[in-house]
Amino acid sequence: MTLENVRYLYGRVSIDPDVCNGKPTIRGKRITVHTILDYLGAGESVSEILRQHPSLEADDIPACLAFASRLMDQRYTLRKIA
């Protein structure tokens, strides 16, 4: 892993093409932002997520939400495909 390939967002979310196929992860760990958002969407509490993943820190969870919020702030265009 080279530092040139790693981008850090919110100081917690990293995107590295060599980790989890370039999906956004928490601080380079093999825990994806998508996984955390799925847990939250299923009704898991922050304390339960932290219990299941002891390498996470409490500030990692709001960073995932902030990351997702920024994605939703983008403009999207729907195209009809044959």
Stockholm file with secondary structure:
# STOCKHOLM 1.0

chainA/1-82         MTLENVRYLYGRVSIDPDVCNGKPTIRGKRITVHTILDYLGAGESVSEILRQHPSLEADDIPACLAFASRLMDQRYTLRKIA
#=GR chainA/1-82 SS CCGGGCEEETTTEEECTTSGGGCCEETTSSCBHHHHHHHHHTTCCHHHHHHHCTTCCTTHHHHHHHHHHHHHTSCCCCCCCC
#=GC SS_cons        CCGGGCEEETTTEEECTTSGGGCCEETTSSCBHHHHHHHHHTTCCHHHHHHHCTTCCTTHHHHHHHHHHHHHTSCCCCCCCC
//
